[in-house]
Amino acid sequence: MNILITGAWRYTTAWREAIEALGHSVVDMPDERGPLPCDPTAVDAVICNKLFSYHSIRDFTRLTYIQLTGAGCDHLPLDYLEERGITLHNASGVYSTPMAEFAMAGVLDLYKQGRYFAENQACRRWKKHRGLRELAGKTVCILGCGSVGNACAARFGAFGCSVVGIDRLPREDLRYKAIYPPRYLDEWLPAAHVLIVCLPLSRDTYHLLGRRELELLPEAAVVVNLARGAVIDTAALVDALTRRELYAVLDVFEEEPLPPESPLWSLQNLRLTPHNSFVGEGNGERLGRLILENLRNR
């Protein structure tokens, strides 16, 4: 195959040689927003992130294979891919470790008052905090029990939490106390000390968590969103965080970059990061192995 590889995958010479050893030709495209380096009608496969947000997929008339460097597929015309029989792979599992560690770090930072002690250190102020909380014994509800959700379940379970999952495919999994179908969401929200959102964005999950759902959460609950910002109604979340003793760890937002005028910036009961939770030094190796495995098994 003629494979177009964009700068979304910063691969090494060794990875390129491994792909060429499978009989493929490689064309580089450093910037997905830039001009195409070749005739799109000669491209059989692409390894990219959001290439088709900047270039029409319909120009790639020979395309049969897409490998994404990210986990989300909501930016692709999935109906068109199915109609044309184009094989699609995402990077499921590649970023689960750093994202799960990020979720754990965010919740612990809130529970252990990390911001309070950092401010005290900056001011050279010796002052105790008597309101630190324990994670052990808390109920953690995970929405979306895929690779990221499973990695979160393993880590929070290791801290002595009772972990339940909500997923469209209920099943037995030792990392969870149980995994329930979506109709049980309302039943578990009032019990969730920590709610972790790991769902893909779709018609069914858009604003899945709105005012009513957020109101069901108990006092002092922590909402963690590592998935897509639009799974949570932003206006409803701002209202809940402003009115109640509710906390949040947010790495994704309905509008990115988050506008400077967003009220989220000024709220003290949340930890806010710029879609950064996926970053980890092991990503390159995991992604390379996945890409090669998928190419071998195509």
N, C-alpha and C positions, 0 to 999 in steps of 0.2 A: 504493500500500500504506500501511497504518497501521503505522509503525515505532516500536517502543519502543527508546529508546537509554539505556543505563544509564551510570552514572558511570565505568565501566571505560574509556570513551572520553571524554577531556576535550577535546571539540571546540570550535572557535571558531564565531562567528556566520557566518563565511564558509562553513565546511563545512556548517552547517545549511541555509543558503540554497541551496547547491549541491545538496543532497539534495532540498529542496523544489522546486527548479527541474526536477527529474526527474519531478515529479508526486506525490511522496510527502508524507504527513502525519507529523509527528514529535511524539512524547510523551517527555518527559524523566523519568528515574528516577535520581536522584543516587546512591542507595545500594542495591545489589543485595540486601542483607539486609533492607531496609525493606519497608513495605507497597507493594503495586502501586498506581501512580497512575491506573490505568484498569481497565476490565473486560478480563480476559485473553482473553475470547472475541472481542473486537474487534481483536486484534492479529494482523497478517499477518506481521510480520517483527520480529526483535530484533537489536540490535547490543549485545553483552554479553561478559562473561568467564565468570563462574560463576553466572549468574542461576538456572539450573535446579538448582543445589545447595541453593538456599533456597526455591524455588517450584516446584511440580509442573508439569512440561512438559505433562502431560495436561490441565491447565486451559486451555491455549492451543489451543483446538479449531480455530482458523482458521490456525494457524501454518504457513507454507510456506517460510520463509527464516530462516536463522540466520547471522549474521556474528560470529565470535569476534574479540576483540581480542588474544587470545593464540594461540600455536601449538598447544598441547596440546588434544586432544579426549577424553582418557581419562576426564573427569568427566561425559561426556554418554552418554545411553542410545542408542548408535549403532544398535542393532537396531530400536528404536522409530522413529528418524528414517527409516531405510530403509523400514520398513513403511508409514509415512505419506507417503513421498515428499517429505520436507522437505529442501530444499537446505541444505547446510552448507559454509561457507567459514571457514577459519582465517586467521591473520595470518602465514602462511608468508612469509619473506623480510623482514618488517618489522624484526626484531630481530637479524638475522644479523650485521650490522656490529659493533654493540657487543659481542655475545657472542663473536665470533671475536677481537676485540681483547682481551677479557677473558681468554680462554684463553691467548693469547700473553703477556699481561702476567703471568699467574699462573706460567706455566712459566719465563719470564725472571726473575721475582722469586726463584724457587727456585734457578735456575742461577747467578744473580749475587748470591745471599745478601743480598737486600734487607733482611730483618729484622735480620741481623747489623750491617749498616752503619747502619740506623736506630737501633738500640740504642746503637751507638758514638757516633753524633751526639748522642743525648740525654744521654749521659754525658760528652761532650766528650773522647772517647777516640780517639787517633790510632793505629789498629792495622790493619795490612793483613790480608787473607784470601788465602791461597795456594791455595784449593780451588775457585776459580770455574770454571764449565764453559762450553763453547761449544755453541750450538744447531746450528750449521752441521754438516752431515754426519750428523745423527741421523735415525733412522727414526721417522716419526710414523704411527701407525695410527689411522684415524678410523672409528668405528663409527656408521654412519648417514650416507649421503652425500646428504642433502637440502640445503636452503639454508644452514643453520648449518654443517654439515660441509663444504660447498663453500667457504664463506667462510674457514673455518679452514685448509683445504687451500691456498688461494691465499696466505694470509699465512705459513704455515709453509714453503711452497715457496719463497717469496721470501727466506726466511732461509737457504736452502741445504739444507733438509731433504729427505729422500726420503719422499714421502707416499704411503701406500697406503690404500685404502678397503675396508670390509666393508659390503656392502649387499645387500638381497634382489633388487635389480635391477642386476646387473653391467653395465657399459657402458664405453665409452671416454670419457675426459675428460682434457683436457690438464693439469688441475690435479693429477692423480694419476699416479703411476707405473703403477698399475693399480687397478681396483676388482674385488674378489673376492666371490663368494657367501658366505653365513654359514658354510658348512662349512669354510672356510679359516681361521676364527678361531683355532683352536688352533695352526695353522701359523705365524701371524703374531705371536701374543702373545709368544713368546720373543725376537722380533726388535724389539719395540716399545720404543724409549726413551721415547716419549710415547704414551699411549693416550687418545684424546679420545672421550667418549661423547656422541653426538648423537641417540640413538635415542628414538622415542616409547615410552611405556609401554604394553604390551599383555600378553596371556597368554604370548606367545612371548618377550618381553623381560624379564619379571619375574625378577629375580635372575639375569639372564643371566651376570653376572660374580659367581661365588661363590668358595669357597676354592680349588677346583681351578684355575680360570681365573687367579685372582690369583697363584697359586703359579707359573704358567708365565711370568710377566713377569720380565725380567732385573733384576738388582740395579741400584738407582738409577733405575728407571723412574718416570715421573710419570703418575698417573692423573688425568685431568681429566673431571669430570662436570658438564655444563651442561644435561642433559636432564631426567630424573626420577630422584629418589633411589633408587627401588625397582628400577632397572635393575641396581644393585649391591647385593649382600647386605651390609648395614651391619656385622653382627657379623663377617663374614669380612674385611671391609676393615679394621676396627679391629684385628683379630688380625694381619693382614699388615703394617699400618703399625707395630704395636708390636714385632713379631718381626724384621722385615727392614729393610734399607736400601731402603725404598720411600717414595715421596712422592705427595702428592695435592693437587689444586686442586678444591675442592668448593663448588658454589654451590647445589646441590639436595640434599634429604635425604628419607629415608623418612617421617620425622615432621617437620612444619614448623608452628610455629617449632621449631627444634632445642631439646630440653629442656636446662635448665642442667646436669643430671646426666650428659649424654652425655659419654663419654670422648673424643670427637672434639675438644672444646674445649681439652683440655690437651695435645694432641699437637703437637710442634714441627715435625714433618716434613710439615705440610700448611698450605694457605691456605684459610680457611673464610670464606664470605660468605653473607648472608641472602637467597638467591634474588634477586640484585641484578644479575646479569651482563647482563640485557636492557636496562638503562637507558642511554639516549643521547639527545642533543638532537635527533637527526634522526628519532626514532620517530614523532612527531606527524604530520609531513609524509608520511612513507612510509605510515603507517596510513590517513590521510585519502585519499591517492591510491588505495590498494588498495580501500578501501570503496566509493568512487565508481565505480571501474572495474568492480567486481563487480556493483554495482547497475545500471549501464548494460548489462551483458552478461547479466543474469539471464534 
